[in-house]
Amino acid sequence: MTTRQAYLPTLEALLKIGVHYQLMGTGALKLYHPAALASDPLHEFDALLYPTHDNLLKLIHCLLERGWSITSWGEPWDPTWTEAHLKGRWYVRARQGDLQIDATYECPFLNMDDLRENVEWIDGLPVCPEEDLWYLKLLKDWGECLTYAEQYGLAVPDTAKQRAQTYKASQL
């Protein structure tokens, strides 16, 4: 099992060079609820990048310099890829040994301006607001999200449920 400590040097390096991101996913929930989620293994960190091509390139260059391999949809990173080539791919995946970071640069489910204003800082790391984390988990798999929360004694905010229901209804 990988611990958060293994990721810290890289996550801090990204901040130091000005990569604008917020952690999301289960790794971020573990920052909000370290005791409740202590037995849940950390498989990866997910990062939501502020959606500019320059920000994405800063992240990629930093990770490559630190020895990470980068792929997009299973294809090795190609420095000739343009913003147009990456559109619709949503994220890049970085791996270094057992460590994995998925960096999302397109997320139509969240308002990035709101996220910038509402970033939470936990142990020196930028984290999406907890309601947004649950909202994204609900959109991914409603039943799995509720089961996960119940398994670890956590509560999914009603506001996240309402937002997810509203979003799903708008997609019908």
N, C-alpha and C positions, 0 to 999 in steps of 0.2 A: 504494500500500500504506500502511495506517495503522500507526503505531507505538504502542507502549504509552505513550509519553510524552504522546500526545494524550488519553489517558484519565485520566492521573494526577490532574489537578485535580479532576475529578468524583469519582473513587474516593476521594480523600483528603477531599473535602467530605462525602461520605456517612459516612465514619468520624468526622469532626469533630462531626457533629450526632447521632451515636449510632445510626446504622443498623447493625444487626448482620447481616453477610453474610460469605460466603467465596466467593472466586473459584473457578470450576470450568471444565471444558471445555478446549479447546485453548489458549486464552489463559493459563489457569493452568499447563498443562503447559509452555508457553513460559517461564514464570517458573522452573520447576524445571530446565529444560534449554535455557537461552538459546543456547548455542553450537550444539547439535545441531539446534535448530528455527529457527535464524536465517533460513533460506531459506523457511520456511513462512509465508505471509502471514497477518497477524492480521485476521480479518474482523469479529470482535466479541469482547466479553467476556461471559461468562456468570457470573451471580452467584446463589448459593444463599442466600436470605434465611432468617433464623430465622423460623419460621412463626407470627408474630402479625400481626394486622390493623394494629395500631399501627405496627409496624416497616415493613410494606408502605406505609402512608400516609406515613411519614417519608421513605422512599425516593422516592415519587412526588412529594411536595411539593418536595423538594430538587432533583430533576431538572427539574421544571417551572420552578422559580425560576431554574435555570441555562440555560433555553432549550431543553430537550429536549422532544420530542413523545412522548407515551405512548399506547400502544394495548394492548388485550387482545383477542386473536383477530381482529386487523384493525380493531376498533372503537376510535375515539378515546376516550381516558380520559374518564369521566363521574364528576364528584365525588359524584354521588348514589349511585353503586354501593355496595352494602353488602357485608359479608363473605359473606353468603349468595349474592349475585349472582356474586361472584368464585370461589366454591367450584367446583372441577372445571376451572377454566381454567388452572391450574398456573403461569402466568407472565405478566408484562407485558413489553412490548418498548419500549425507549426509543431514539429516534434523534435525532441532531443532526448534520446534514450527512452525512458518510461514516461516522460513528461509530454503533455499535449496542451496546446492553447489553440482554441478556435476563435478567430477574430472576425466578427460580423461587421461588415461595413454598409450593408443595406438591411434596413428593418422597417418595413412599412407599418408595423403594428404599434410603433412608439413614436412620439413626437420628440425629436432630438433636442429642440429648443427647451422643452419642459425638462428633459433629463439634465441638460447642462445646468439649469437653475436649481434642480433638486438633488444633485449628487450627494451621496452620503460618503463620509470618510470613516473607514474602520481600520484601525491599526495602520494608518498611513496609506491606505489603498482606496481608490475611488470605486464606489459600489452603486449600482442602480438602486433606487428606492425599493424597499421590500415589496410594496404592493405591485410594482412593475415586474418583479421577479415571479411572483405568484401568477400574475396575469399571463405572462409568457408561458409558464408551465401549464396553465389551464388551456391555452390555445393549442399547445403541442399535443396534450392528451389529458382531457378533463378527468377521467376516471383514475388514471395513474397519478395525477397530481394530488387528488383527494386522498388516495390510498397512501401515498408517500407522507403527506402531512399527518394523517392519522397514525401511521406507523411510528412516527417520531414525536407524537404529542404536540404537533404544531397546528395552528389555525390558519386557514386560508382566509384572508380578509374578504368580507362581503363585497367591498368595492371592487376588488379584483374579479370576483365572480360576475358582478354586474357588467363590468367593462367587457369581459370575455364573451358573455352572452350577447351583448349589444353588437360587438364586432362580428361574431359568428352570424347573427341574424342579418347583418348588413351584407354578408357575402352570399346570401341565398338568392 
